[in-house]
Amino acid sequence: VPAAAAQESADTAPVELGVKFTVDTAGTVDQIKFLRQSAIPSGYTAGLWTADGTLLARGVVIEGQGPTPGWQTGFLDAAVPVSPGRTYVASY
């Protein structure tokens, strides 16, 4: 799979991005991992939501965990139980 080219914009307004996923096996989610293309200040949040928009947990992402561009991890404030067949949204 070819790597996607990073695109930057002059728009500086913050946005929260999310990805939907459906769980196959019961378990817990305690962190959200995502690929970041450029460094940004620490203190932004990651979240876990139900498919209908109910916030289940948040966590603060700390800059400098790894090289940028690269994978970053947002640790949630608490582990969230997830159920098979249900859809959730991870955001950052």
N, CA, C and O atoms as CSV, one atom per row, in Angstrom:
chain,resi,resn,atom,element,x,y,z
A,1,VAL,N,N,0.853,-1.168,0.000
A,1,VAL,CA,C,0.000,0.000,0.000
A,1,VAL,C,C,0.899,1.231,0.000
A,1,VAL,O,O,1.747,1.365,0.882
A,2,PRO,N,N,0.737,2.123,-0.957
A,2,PRO,CA,C,1.578,3.319,-0.980
A,2,PRO,C,C,1.246,4.250,0.179
A,2,PRO,O,O,0.096,4.341,0.608
A,3,ALA,N,N,2.245,4.926,0.670
A,3,ALA,CA,C,2.041,5.869,1.765
A,3,ALA,C,C,1.274,7.087,1.256
A,3,ALA,O,O,1.504,7.556,0.142
A,4,ALA,N,N,0.377,7.584,2.070
A,4,ALA,CA,C,-0.393,8.781,1.721
A,4,ALA,C,C,0.471,10.012,1.943
A,4,ALA,O,O,1.203,10.091,2.930
A,5,ALA,N,N,0.390,10.944,1.055
A,5,ALA,CA,C,1.131,12.195,1.210
A,5,ALA,C,C,0.417,13.081,2.225
A,5,ALA,O,O,-0.809,13.190,2.215
A,6,ALA,N,N,1.187,13.704,3.089
A,6,ALA,CA,C,0.610,14.615,4.071
A,6,ALA,C,C,0.204,15.903,3.376
A,6,ALA,O,O,0.911,16.411,2.505
A,7,GLN,N,N,-0.939,16.414,3.776
A,7,GLN,CA,C,-1.401,17.681,3.229
A,7,GLN,C,C,-1.604,18.648,4.376
A,7,GLN,O,O,-2.203,18.302,5.395
A,8,GLU,N,N,-1.105,19.855,4.208
A,8,GLU,CA,C,-1.273,20.878,5.227
A,8,GLU,C,C,-2.087,22.018,4.662
A,8,GLU,O,O,-2.116,22.244,3.452
A,9,SER,N,N,-2.748,22.732,5.555
A,9,SER,CA,C,-3.629,23.822,5.153
A,9,SER,C,C,-3.288,25.064,5.970
A,9,SER,O,O,-2.741,24.965,7.069
A,10,ALA,N,N,-3.611,26.215,5.431
A,10,ALA,CA,C,-3.424,27.462,6.162
A,10,ALA,C,C,-4.491,27.663,7.234
A,10,ALA,O,O,-4.362,28.549,8.079
A,11,ASP,N,N,-5.543,26.846,7.202
A,11,ASP,CA,C,-6.605,26.927,8.210
A,11,ASP,C,C,-6.036,26.459,9.543
A,11,ASP,O,O,-5.569,25.325,9.653
A,12,THR,N,N,-6.070,27.315,10.551
A,12,THR,CA,C,-5.483,26.977,11.846
A,12,THR,C,C,-6.521,26.629,12.913
A,12,THR,O,O,-6.162,26.428,14.073
A,13,ALA,N,N,-7.797,26.554,12.541
A,13,ALA,CA,C,-8.836,26.205,13.508
A,13,ALA,C,C,-8.699,24.724,13.896
A,13,ALA,O,O,-8.540,23.871,13.023
A,14,PRO,N,N,-8.761,24.418,15.195
A,14,PRO,CA,C,-8.642,23.022,15.607
A,14,PRO,C,C,-9.856,22.201,15.172
A,14,PRO,O,O,-10.976,22.707,15.112
A,15,VAL,N,N,-9.613,20.934,14.872
A,15,VAL,CA,C,-10.677,19.987,14.548
A,15,VAL,C,C,-10.393,18.698,15.292
A,15,VAL,O,O,-9.245,18.413,15.633
A,16,GLU,N,N,-11.426,17.923,15.542
A,16,GLU,CA,C,-11.258,16.606,16.156
A,16,GLU,C,C,-11.609,15.572,15.104
A,16,GLU,O,O,-12.707,15.586,14.549
A,17,LEU,N,N,-10.671,14.675,14.831
A,17,LEU,CA,C,-10.862,13.633,13.830
A,17,LEU,C,C,-11.193,12.331,14.524
A,17,LEU,O,O,-10.762,12.096,15.653
A,18,GLY,N,N,-11.958,11.481,13.854
A,18,GLY,CA,C,-12.311,10.199,14.445
A,18,GLY,C,C,-12.364,9.096,13.418
A,18,GLY,O,O,-12.476,9.342,12.217
A,19,VAL,N,N,-12.282,7.880,13.909
A,19,VAL,CA,C,-12.399,6.698,13.062
A,19,VAL,C,C,-13.335,5.701,13.759
A,19,VAL,O,O,-13.203,5.423,14.951
A,20,LYS,N,N,-14.286,5.172,12.971
A,20,LYS,CA,C,-15.222,4.186,13.524
A,20,LYS,C,C,-14.609,2.800,13.445
A,20,LYS,O,O,-13.887,2.477,12.502
A,21,PHE,N,N,-14.908,1.982,14.455
A,21,PHE,CA,C,-14.493,0.585,14.420
A,21,PHE,C,C,-15.539,-0.254,15.143
A,21,PHE,O,O,-16.215,0.223,16.054
A,22,THR,N,N,-15.659,-1.503,14.727
A,22,THR,CA,C,-16.592,-2.435,15.350
A,22,THR,C,C,-15.790,-3.527,16.030
A,22,THR,O,O,-14.823,-4.043,15.469
A,23,VAL,N,N,-16.194,-3.873,17.229
A,23,VAL,CA,C,-15.474,-4.836,18.061
A,23,VAL,C,C,-15.943,-6.258,17.751
A,23,VAL,O,O,-17.142,-6.514,17.636
A,24,ASP,N,N,-14.990,-7.175,17.618
A,24,ASP,CA,C,-15.297,-8.596,17.405
A,24,ASP,C,C,-15.294,-9.389,18.707
A,24,ASP,O,O,-16.002,-10.388,18.833
A,25,THR,N,N,-14.495,-8.940,19.675
A,25,THR,CA,C,-14.306,-9.677,20.924
A,25,THR,C,C,-14.436,-8.725,22.101
A,25,THR,O,O,-13.947,-7.597,22.043
A,26,ALA,N,N,-15.087,-9.163,23.162
A,26,ALA,CA,C,-15.203,-8.329,24.363
A,26,ALA,C,C,-13.817,-8.015,24.913
A,26,ALA,O,O,-12.909,-8.843,24.839
A,27,GLY,N,N,-13.666,-6.839,25.452
A,27,GLY,CA,C,-12.388,-6.444,26.029
A,27,GLY,C,C,-12.471,-5.039,26.574
A,27,GLY,O,O,-13.553,-4.562,26.916
A,28,THR,N,N,-11.327,-4.368,26.656
A,28,THR,CA,C,-11.281,-2.985,27.119
A,28,THR,C,C,-10.380,-2.163,26.195
A,28,THR,O,O,-9.473,-2.687,25.547
A,29,VAL,N,N,-10.657,-0.875,26.157
A,29,VAL,CA,C,-9.816,0.073,25.425
A,29,VAL,C,C,-9.279,1.056,26.451
A,29,VAL,O,O,-10.050,1.683,27.177
A,30,ASP,N,N,-7.944,1.194,26.514
A,30,ASP,CA,C,-7.357,2.141,27.459
A,30,ASP,C,C,-6.410,3.133,26.787
A,30,ASP,O,O,-5.816,3.980,27.455
A,31,GLN,N,N,-6.270,3.025,25.453
A,31,GLN,CA,C,-5.428,3.962,24.730
A,31,GLN,C,C,-5.844,4.016,23.265
A,31,GLN,O,O,-6.476,3.099,22.741
A,32,ILE,N,N,-5.473,5.111,22.624
A,32,ILE,CA,C,-5.763,5.312,21.205
A,32,ILE,C,C,-4.447,5.651,20.530
A,32,ILE,O,O,-3.754,6.584,20.939
A,33,LYS,N,N,-4.103,4.899,19.502
A,33,LYS,CA,C,-2.861,5.116,18.765
A,33,LYS,C,C,-3.200,5.718,17.412
A,33,LYS,O,O,-4.147,5.279,16.759
A,34,PHE,N,N,-2.437,6.720,16.984
A,34,PHE,CA,C,-2.703,7.372,15.710
A,34,PHE,C,C,-1.406,7.881,15.118
A,34,PHE,O,O,-0.419,8.083,15.826
A,35,LEU,N,N,-1.420,8.086,13.807
A,35,LEU,CA,C,-0.253,8.582,13.087
A,35,LEU,C,C,-0.346,10.093,12.938
A,35,LEU,O,O,-1.337,10.616,12.428
A,36,ARG,N,N,0.681,10.782,13.381
A,36,ARG,CA,C,0.688,12.234,13.282
A,36,ARG,C,C,1.819,12.649,12.343
A,36,ARG,O,O,2.933,12.132,12.428
A,37,GLN,N,N,1.518,13.585,11.450
A,37,GLN,CA,C,2.476,14.024,10.440
A,37,GLN,C,C,3.379,15.155,10.912
A,37,GLN,O,O,4.525,15.249,10.472
A,38,SER,N,N,2.884,16.022,11.805
A,38,SER,CA,C,3.704,17.153,12.246
A,38,SER,C,C,3.504,17.377,13.740
A,38,SER,O,O,2.444,17.082,14.292
A,39,ALA,N,N,4.520,17.893,14.370
A,39,ALA,CA,C,4.473,18.134,15.815
A,39,ALA,C,C,3.482,19.256,16.131
A,39,ALA,O,O,3.357,20.224,15.381
A,40,ILE,N,N,2.784,19.103,17.253
A,40,ILE,CA,C,1.883,20.138,17.747
A,40,ILE,C,C,2.072,20.233,19.259
A,40,ILE,O,O,2.632,19.315,19.858
A,41,PRO,N,N,1.623,21.310,19.891
A,41,PRO,CA,C,1.809,21.446,21.334
A,41,PRO,C,C,1.121,20.324,22.121
A,41,PRO,O,O,0.097,19.787,21.697
A,42,SER,N,N,1.704,19.988,23.268
A,42,SER,CA,C,1.121,18.977,24.148
A,42,SER,C,C,-0.206,19.454,24.704
A,42,SER,O,O,-0.530,20.641,24.659
A,43,GLY,N,N,-0.967,18.503,25.230
A,43,GLY,CA,C,-2.169,18.848,25.952
A,43,GLY,C,C,-3.457,18.669,25.185
A,43,GLY,O,O,-4.527,18.937,25.731
A,44,TYR,N,N,-3.400,18.222,23.932
A,44,TYR,CA,C,-4.653,17.970,23.232
A,44,TYR,C,C,-5.192,16.620,23.674
A,44,TYR,O,O,-4.477,15.846,24.312
A,45,THR,N,N,-6.433,16.331,23.346
A,45,THR,CA,C,-7.073,15.144,23.892
A,45,THR,C,C,-7.380,14.087,22.837
A,45,THR,O,O,-7.504,14.372,21.645
A,46,ALA,N,N,-7.496,12.866,23.325
A,46,ALA,CA,C,-8.000,11.737,22.544
A,46,ALA,C,C,-9.267,11.284,23.254
A,46,ALA,O,O,-9.407,11.489,24.460
A,47,GLY,N,N,-10.191,10.670,22.521
A,47,GLY,CA,C,-11.435,10.246,23.142
A,47,GLY,C,C,-11.968,8.957,22.548
A,47,GLY,O,O,-11.623,8.574,21.431
A,48,LEU,N,N,-12.804,8.308,23.309
A,48,LEU,CA,C,-13.524,7.115,22.860
A,48,LEU,C,C,-15.009,7.394,23.030
A,48,LEU,O,O,-15.456,7.804,24.102
A,49,TRP,N,N,-15.780,7.166,21.951
A,49,TRP,CA,C,-17.193,7.512,21.887
A,49,TRP,C,C,-18.010,6.306,21.456
A,49,TRP,O,O,-17.490,5.384,20.828
A,50,THR,N,N,-19.303,6.320,21.800
A,50,THR,CA,C,-20.225,5.361,21.204
A,50,THR,C,C,-20.524,5.832,19.786
A,50,THR,O,O,-20.226,6.973,19.434
A,51,ALA,N,N,-21.109,4.963,18.977
A,51,ALA,CA,C,-21.437,5.317,17.592
A,51,ALA,C,C,-22.426,6.477,17.519
A,51,ALA,O,O,-22.447,7.211,16.531
A,52,ASP,N,N,-23.251,6.649,18.565
A,52,ASP,CA,C,-24.236,7.737,18.538
A,52,ASP,C,C,-23.733,9.029,19.193
A,52,ASP,O,O,-24.504,9.973,19.370
A,53,GLY,N,N,-22.437,9.075,19.554
A,53,GLY,CA,C,-21.846,10.322,20.019
A,53,GLY,C,C,-21.737,10.515,21.514
A,53,GLY,O,O,-21.472,11.630,21.962
A,54,THR,N,N,-21.929,9.471,22.306
A,54,THR,CA,C,-21.756,9.585,23.757
A,54,THR,C,C,-20.284,9.382,24.100
A,54,THR,O,O,-19.691,8.363,23.746
A,55,LEU,N,N,-19.699,10.358,24.791
A,55,LEU,CA,C,-18.300,10.256,25.191
A,55,LEU,C,C,-18.147,9.224,26.309
A,55,LEU,O,O,-18.830,9.298,27.331
A,56,LEU,N,N,-17.245,8.259,26.105
A,56,LEU,CA,C,-17.006,7.213,27.105
A,56,LEU,C,C,-15.760,7.497,27.943
A,56,LEU,O,O,-15.734,7.188,29.134
A,57,ALA,N,N,-14.735,8.077,27.338
A,57,ALA,CA,C,-13.498,8.390,28.065
A,57,ALA,C,C,-12.678,9.378,27.258
A,57,ALA,O,O,-12.798,9.453,26.035
A,58,ARG,N,N,-11.836,10.142,27.961
A,58,ARG,CA,C,-10.895,11.079,27.351
A,58,ARG,C,C,-9.531,10.864,27.961
A,58,ARG,O,O,-9.408,10.279,29.038
A,59,GLY,N,N,-8.525,11.326,27.289
A,59,GLY,CA,C,-7.168,11.302,27.811
A,59,GLY,C,C,-6.355,12.396,27.142
A,59,GLY,O,O,-6.676,12.822,26.033
A,60,VAL,N,N,-5.314,12.847,27.805
A,60,VAL,CA,C,-4.454,13.887,27.271
A,60,VAL,C,C,-3.276,13.236,26.557
A,60,VAL,O,O,-2.671,12.293,27.068
A,61,VAL,N,N,-2.958,13.746,25.372
A,61,VAL,CA,C,-1.819,13.255,24.596
A,61,VAL,C,C,-0.646,14.188,24.847
A,61,VAL,O,O,-0.778,15.407,24.736
A,62,ILE,N,N,0.498,13.615,25.187
A,62,ILE,CA,C,1.687,14.395,25.496
A,62,ILE,C,C,2.636,14.375,24.295
A,62,ILE,O,O,2.990,13.306,23.799
A,63,GLU,N,N,3.038,15.534,23.840
A,63,GLU,CA,C,3.967,15.643,22.712
A,63,GLU,C,C,5.327,15.073,23.099
A,63,GLU,O,O,5.724,15.138,24.262
A,64,GLY,N,N,6.034,14.520,22.131
A,64,GLY,CA,C,7.392,14.048,22.358
A,64,GLY,C,C,7.493,12.587,22.745
A,64,GLY,O,O,8.567,12.142,23.147
A,65,GLN,N,N,6.406,11.818,22.638
A,65,GLN,CA,C,6.455,10.391,22.961
A,65,GLN,C,C,7.306,9.620,21.966
A,65,GLN,O,O,7.896,8.590,22.293
A,66,GLY,N,N,7.357,10.135,20.752
A,66,GLY,CA,C,8.093,9.463,19.693
A,66,GLY,C,C,8.398,10.461,18.603
A,66,GLY,O,O,8.007,11.625,18.692
A,67,PRO,N,N,9.091,10.016,17.580
A,67,PRO,CA,C,9.428,10.936,16.493
A,67,PRO,C,C,8.192,11.365,15.715
A,67,PRO,O,O,7.225,10.613,15.596
A,68,THR,N,N,8.240,12.582,15.189
A,68,THR,CA,C,7.150,13.081,14.351
A,68,THR,C,C,7.737,13.380,12.990
A,68,THR,O,O,8.711,14.130,12.937
A,69,PRO,N,N,7.227,12.858,11.882
A,69,PRO,CA,C,5.992,12.074,11.847
A,69,PRO,C,C,6.197,10.701,12.479
A,69,PRO,O,O,7.295,10.144,12.477
A,70,GLY,N,N,5.117,10.188,13.009
A,70,GLY,CA,C,5.177,8.868,13.625
A,70,GLY,C,C,3.937,8.578,14.436
A,70,GLY,O,O,3.020,9.395,14.524
A,71,TRP,N,N,3.926,7.393,15.030
A,71,TRP,CA,C,2.782,6.944,15.829
A,71,TRP,C,C,2.822,7.587,17.195
A,71,TRP,O,O,3.870,7.642,17.839
A,72,GLN,N,N,1.668,8.075,17.635
A,72,GLN,CA,C,1.502,8.671,18.956
A,72,GLN,C,C,0.420,7.888,19.695
A,72,GLN,O,O,-0.451,7.286,19.068
A,73,THR,N,N,0.474,7.896,21.015
A,73,THR,CA,C,-0.502,7.167,21.820
A,73,THR,C,C,-1.171,8.114,22.797
A,73,THR,O,O,-0.502,8.849,23.523
A,74,GLY,N,N,-2.503,8.093,22.812
A,74,GLY,CA,C,-3.277,8.834,23.802
A,74,GLY,C,C,-3.801,7.846,24.827
A,74,GLY,O,O,-4.593,6.967,24.487
A,75,PHE,N,N,-3.371,7.974,26.076
A,75,PHE,CA,C,-3.809,7.076,27.139
A,75,PHE,C,C,-5.087,7.629,27.757
A,75,PHE,O,O,-5.101,8.760,28.242
A,76,LEU,N,N,-6.151,6.849,27.743
A,76,LEU,CA,C,-7.440,7.278,28.291
A,76,LEU,C,C,-7.374,7.328,29.810
A,76,LEU,O,O,-6.583,6.620,30.432
A,77,ASP,N,N,-8.215,8.176,30.400
A,77,ASP,CA,C,-8.246,8.319,31.855
A,77,ASP,C,C,-8.656,7.036,32.562
A,77,ASP,O,O,-8.253,6.789,33.698
A,78,ALA,N,N,-9.457,6.222,31.885
A,78,ALA,CA,C,-9.906,4.949,32.454
A,78,ALA,C,C,-10.124,3.958,31.316
A,78,ALA,O,O,-10.476,4.344,30.201
A,79,ALA,N,N,-9.909,2.678,31.611
A,79,ALA,CA,C,-10.180,1.635,30.619
A,79,ALA,C,C,-11.695,1.533,30.417
A,79,ALA,O,O,-12.465,1.609,31.375
A,80,VAL,N,N,-12.106,1.361,29.170
A,80,VAL,CA,C,-13.530,1.303,28.829
A,80,VAL,C,C,-13.861,-0.098,28.332
A,80,VAL,O,O,-13.238,-0.567,27.380
A,81,PRO,N,N,-14.830,-0.783,28.953
A,81,PRO,CA,C,-15.244,-2.087,28.437
A,81,PRO,C,C,-15.936,-1.920,27.081
A,81,PRO,O,O,-16.753,-1.015,26.908
A,82,VAL,N,N,-15.611,-2.788,26.126
A,82,VAL,CA,C,-16.250,-2.761,24.814
A,82,VAL,C,C,-16.885,-4.123,24.544
A,82,VAL,O,O,-16.413,-5.153,25.026
A,83,SER,N,N,-17.965,-4.106,23.763
A,83,SER,CA,C,-18.770,-5.310,23.536
A,83,SER,C,C,-18.756,-5.713,22.069
A,83,SER,O,O,-18.759,-4.855,21.186
A,84,PRO,N,N,-18.742,-7.028,21.804
A,84,PRO,CA,C,-18.766,-7.516,20.425
A,84,PRO,C,C,-20.000,-7.015,19.676
A,84,PRO,O,O,-21.099,-6.942,20.225
A,85,GLY,N,N,-19.782,-6.669,18.395
A,85,GLY,CA,C,-20.883,-6.224,17.555
A,85,GLY,C,C,-21.228,-4.753,17.694
A,85,GLY,O,O,-22.044,-4.241,16.928
A,86,ARG,N,N,-20.631,-4.067,18.646
A,86,ARG,CA,C,-20.918,-2.642,18.836
A,86,ARG,C,C,-19.870,-1.793,18.124
A,86,ARG,O,O,-18.708,-2.181,18.001
A,87,THR,N,N,-20.307,-0.634,17.662
A,87,THR,CA,C,-19.421,0.281,16.949
A,87,THR,C,C,-19.044,1.433,17.867
A,87,THR,O,O,-19.880,1.961,18.600
A,88,TYR,N,N,-17.786,1.813,17.816
A,88,TYR,CA,C,-17.234,2.890,18.617
A,88,TYR,C,C,-16.477,3.849,17.713
A,88,TYR,O,O,-16.197,3.530,16.557
A,89,VAL,N,N,-16.142,5.030,18.241
A,89,VAL,CA,C,-15.355,6.012,17.503
A,89,VAL,C,C,-14.174,6.417,18.380
A,89,VAL,O,O,-14.350,6.804,19.535
A,90,ALA,N,N,-12.967,6.324,17.818
A,90,ALA,CA,C,-11.758,6.814,18.481
A,90,ALA,C,C,-11.446,8.168,17.854
A,90,ALA,O,O,-11.421,8.295,16.630
A,91,SER,N,N,-11.209,9.183,18.690
A,91,SER,CA,C,-10.947,10.523,18.160
A,91,SER,C,C,-9.674,11.102,18.754
A,91,SER,O,O,-9.200,10.684,19.810
A,92,TYR,N,N,-9.142,12.079,18.034
A,92,TYR,CA,C,-7.981,12.822,18.534
A,92,TYR,C,C,-7.971,14.199,17.905
A,92,TYR,O,O,-7.078,14.999,18.185
